[in-house]
Each structure stands twice: as structure tokens, then as C-alpha cells.
Amino acid sequence: MKRAWLAILGALVLLPACQENVVTEFPDGFEPWEEHAAPLPDAVGADACPETLVFVRNPRYEGAWNVHGTACIHQPIATVFASVQEATTSRDPTTTTTFEALPVMPEECDGDYQTSVHVDDIVDVDFRTCWRHAVVTEDELGGLSVTATRWQKVWGSSFISVMEGSIVLTPLESDPNITVVRYQYHLEALSSSNATVESFLTVIYERLRDHANGVALTPP
């Protein structure tokens, strides 16, 4: 079952240089690219899976920085998946100056997907990303057991040659009221690094965690 959402308007701070806006095709699929490398966070006392991200830096993926991350959120998978589909949880206020949810653009996001747009007010860096969401499997009672999300830059500044990510949600094996969140993210952009990837994933994970736990996000 496919799920869709809208879009985001934001901004990424990059160094000035010659650039142009380009289109990047978003291939079909919801699944991550690689076998997931980041382990679950270590248990702390009675907390079997803390709400803490664990990162693994992998060899570059087709030239892009490549980081996997795993964490838990202490809510059932249906709650977390609903929060994943909220555009505001994908926003990084530390690197964007404007942000807006937009309607789906079929020419860039073929199918029931979400589009997002980001604009840098400082050096005029624009880009749009599409997000896809799917229920992969359900349990015997119709509850979610695996969901998959993919996003990618589909249009915008040539400063960003690769920007693509994956989120897979599953219930924690020992406690179905806890959700395991697995990220994979590839980035190749001016002045980027593995640290850039980890910073972004930390921000969007914390916003996802807070939203799923009923904490109001600022900015929304």
C-alpha cells in the first residue's frame, strides 16, 4: 500500500560558486540500497533500545558520502510512520532558511509521492526533493510490521549532485510498542562530509522522535 505526502520549502547554506539548476530522475523503488550496517543502540538499564542514534560511516556509495544510522522511538510503528509522513519532520531548521509543503508535482514525482522544495536565501541555492512512503508488510491482524520511505533531490542546484535517503521502520523484536528506525543517506554536495550527513540525520531523527512522542516542533 503506497502512502503519499506533500512537500517542503527550505534552504541549504552552501558556499557561493558557479551553479545551475538541474533535473535528477528519481528511480522506482522504496527499499534501501545496501545491507544495513548500523547496529541497535546498546540497552541502558531497563531501556532495551534507547532513543539515541548510532552511526556507521561506510565507504562512498557511487561517489557520495554514505552513512547508516539506527535508533529507536518509544512509540508503536503506526504512530512513528504517521509522523514520518508529516513534512515538518523532514525539515532541518539549522541549514534551511525557508520551508513549505507543496502539492505533488507529477513531472518530478511520478506516482503518489510527495515533493519538497528548498531555497537558500543567502546564496540562492534552490532544490526540490520527492518523498515516497509504503507499507511493506503487515502482521496477521493487519498491523504494520515493516514500512519503507525513500527521498531524493529531483531538481535544483548543481552544488548538490547527490542527495538521497531511506527510512525503514520495524517494531523492536522484544517490545512491539517500540519502533526501530533505520536510516541510510547519501550526499555529495559542495563542502559536504560524513559529518554533514550525520548532522542532518540527527536533526530529522530528533524531530521525528519528538513529533511521534507528541512534542510540538519549533519551528513547525
C-alpha positions as CSV (number, residue, x, y, z in Angstrom):
1,M,0.0,0.0,0.0
2,K,1.5,3.3,-1.1
3,R,1.4,6.4,1.1
4,A,1.9,10.0,-0.1
5,W,2.6,13.3,1.4
6,L,3.2,16.9,0.3
7,A,6.4,19.0,0.0
8,I,8.8,21.2,1.8
9,L,10.3,24.5,1.1
10,G,13.6,25.2,2.8
11,A,17.2,26.4,2.3
12,L,20.6,24.9,2.4
13,V,23.6,27.1,3.2
14,L,26.5,26.5,0.8
15,L,29.5,28.4,-0.4
16,P,29.0,30.6,-3.5
17,A,30.2,29.3,-6.8
18,C,29.0,28.8,-10.4
19,Q,25.9,26.7,-10.4
20,E,22.8,25.8,-12.4
21,N,19.5,24.1,-11.7
22,V,19.3,20.5,-13.0
23,V,16.8,17.7,-13.0
24,T,17.7,14.3,-11.5
25,E,15.5,11.3,-12.2
26,F,14.1,9.5,-9.2
27,P,14.2,5.7,-10.0
28,D,11.4,3.5,-8.9
29,G,11.5,1.8,-5.5
30,F,11.1,2.2,-1.8
31,E,13.8,-0.1,-0.4
32,P,17.2,0.9,0.9
33,W,20.3,0.4,-1.2
34,E,22.5,-1.7,1.0
35,E,22.5,-4.2,3.8
36,H,22.1,-2.1,6.9
37,A,25.3,-1.6,8.8
38,A,24.4,0.4,11.9
39,P,23.5,-1.7,15.0
40,L,20.8,-1.0,17.5
41,P,21.9,1.3,20.4
42,D,23.0,-0.6,23.4
43,A,20.4,-1.2,26.2
44,V,20.6,1.2,29.1
45,G,19.2,-0.3,32.3
46,A,15.6,-1.3,31.7
47,D,15.6,0.6,28.3
48,A,16.1,-2.1,25.8
49,C,16.6,0.3,22.9
50,P,17.3,4.0,23.8
51,E,16.2,6.9,21.7
52,T,19.7,7.5,20.6
53,L,21.2,7.4,17.1
54,V,24.1,5.0,16.3
55,F,26.0,5.9,13.1
56,V,28.3,3.8,10.8
57,R,30.3,5.6,8.2
58,N,30.5,3.4,5.1
59,P,32.7,3.6,2.0
60,R,31.5,6.1,-0.5
61,Y,28.4,5.0,-2.5
62,E,28.9,5.8,-6.1
63,G,31.0,8.8,-5.1
64,A,28.7,10.1,-2.3
65,W,29.2,10.3,1.4
66,N,27.4,7.2,2.8
67,V,26.2,6.9,6.4
68,H,23.8,4.5,8.1
69,G,22.1,5.2,11.3
70,T,19.9,3.3,13.7
71,A,17.8,4.4,16.7
72,C,14.6,3.6,18.5
73,I,11.4,5.6,19.2
74,H,9.3,4.6,22.2
75,Q,6.1,4.5,20.2
76,P,4.3,1.9,18.1
77,I,5.2,1.7,14.4
78,A,1.9,3.1,13.3
79,T,2.5,6.2,15.3
80,V,6.0,6.7,14.0
81,F,5.0,6.0,10.4
82,A,2.3,8.7,10.7
83,S,5.0,11.1,11.9
84,V,7.4,10.1,9.1
85,Q,4.7,11.2,6.6
86,E,4.4,14.7,8.2
87,A,6.6,17.0,6.1
88,T,7.7,19.0,9.1
89,T,9.7,16.1,10.5
90,S,12.0,16.1,7.4
91,R,12.9,19.7,8.0
92,D,16.3,20.8,9.2
93,P,16.0,24.3,10.6
94,T,19.7,24.5,11.2
95,T,20.5,24.5,7.5
96,T,17.3,25.8,5.8
97,T,16.0,29.4,5.8
98,T,12.7,28.7,4.1
99,F,10.4,25.7,4.2
100,E,7.0,24.9,2.7
101,A,4.8,21.9,1.9
102,L,3.9,21.8,-1.8
103,P,1.5,19.7,-3.8
104,V,2.8,16.7,-5.7
105,M,4.5,17.5,-9.0
106,P,3.8,14.5,-11.3
107,E,6.5,15.5,-13.7
108,E,9.1,15.1,-11.0
109,C,7.5,12.6,-8.6
110,D,5.7,10.1,-10.8
111,G,3.0,8.4,-8.7
112,D,1.6,9.0,-5.2
113,Y,4.6,10.7,-3.8
114,Q,5.5,13.9,-2.0
115,T,7.5,16.7,-3.4
116,S,9.6,19.2,-1.5
117,V,11.4,22.4,-2.3
118,H,14.3,24.1,-0.6
119,V,15.6,27.6,-1.2
120,D,18.7,29.3,0.2
121,D,18.0,33.0,0.7
122,I,21.8,33.7,1.1
123,V,23.4,32.3,-2.0
124,D,20.2,31.4,-3.9
125,V,20.5,27.6,-3.8
126,D,17.2,26.0,-4.7
127,F,16.3,22.3,-4.7
128,R,13.3,20.1,-4.6
129,T,13.1,16.6,-3.1
130,C,10.5,13.9,-3.5
131,W,9.5,11.5,-0.7
132,R,7.9,8.1,-1.1
133,H,6.2,6.0,1.6
134,A,5.0,2.4,1.6
135,V,3.7,-0.2,3.9
136,V,5.8,-3.2,3.0
137,T,4.3,-5.9,5.2
138,E,1.5,-6.2,7.8
139,D,1.0,-8.7,10.6
140,E,-1.8,-11.2,10.8
141,L,-4.0,-8.7,12.4
142,G,-3.4,-6.0,9.8
143,G,-1.0,-4.0,11.9
144,L,2.2,-2.6,10.3
145,S,5.3,-4.7,10.6
146,V,7.6,-3.0,8.0
147,T,7.4,0.4,6.3
148,A,9.8,1.9,3.8
149,T,10.4,5.5,2.8
150,R,12.8,6.9,0.2
151,W,13.6,10.5,-0.7
152,Q,15.8,12.2,-3.3
153,K,16.6,15.6,-4.7
154,V,14.9,15.7,-8.1
155,W,15.6,19.3,-9.2
156,G,17.8,22.2,-8.2
157,S,21.3,23.4,-7.7
158,S,24.2,21.6,-9.2
159,F,26.0,22.3,-5.9
160,I,24.2,19.2,-4.8
161,S,24.9,16.3,-7.2
162,V,23.6,13.5,-4.9
163,M,21.0,13.8,-2.1
164,E,19.1,10.6,-1.3
165,G,17.9,8.8,1.8
166,S,16.0,5.9,3.1
167,I,14.0,5.2,6.3
168,V,12.8,1.7,7.3
169,L,10.6,1.2,10.3
170,T,10.1,-2.1,12.2
171,P,8.8,-3.0,15.7
172,L,11.5,-3.9,18.2
173,E,11.5,-7.7,18.4
174,S,11.3,-7.7,22.2
175,D,8.7,-4.9,22.5
176,P,6.2,-4.0,19.8
177,N,5.5,-0.7,21.5
178,I,9.0,0.5,20.5
179,T,9.9,1.2,16.9
180,V,13.3,0.7,15.3
181,V,14.3,3.5,12.8
182,R,17.0,2.7,10.3
183,Y,18.4,5.5,8.1
184,Q,20.6,5.3,5.0
185,Y,21.7,8.6,3.5
186,H,24.0,9.5,0.5
187,L,25.2,13.1,-0.1
188,E,27.6,14.7,-2.5
189,A,27.4,18.5,-2.2
190,L,29.8,21.4,-2.0
191,S,31.7,21.4,1.3
192,S,29.9,18.2,2.5
193,S,31.3,15.3,4.5
194,N,30.1,12.4,6.6
195,A,29.7,14.9,9.5
196,T,27.3,16.8,7.3
197,V,25.2,13.7,6.8
198,E,25.3,12.8,10.5
199,S,24.2,16.3,11.5
200,F,21.2,16.2,9.1
201,L,20.1,12.8,10.2
202,T,20.4,13.8,13.9
203,V,18.1,16.7,13.4
204,I,15.4,14.9,11.4
205,Y,15.6,11.9,13.8
206,E,15.1,14.2,16.8
207,R,12.2,15.9,15.1
208,L,10.6,12.6,14.2
209,R,11.1,11.3,17.7
210,D,9.6,14.4,19.3
211,H,6.6,14.5,16.8
212,A,5.9,10.8,17.5
213,N,6.0,11.4,21.2
214,G,3.6,14.4,21.0
215,V,6.1,17.2,21.4
216,A,5.4,20.3,19.4
217,L,8.1,21.1,16.9
218,T,9.7,24.5,16.7
219,P,9.7,25.8,14.0
220,P,6.8,23.7,12.7
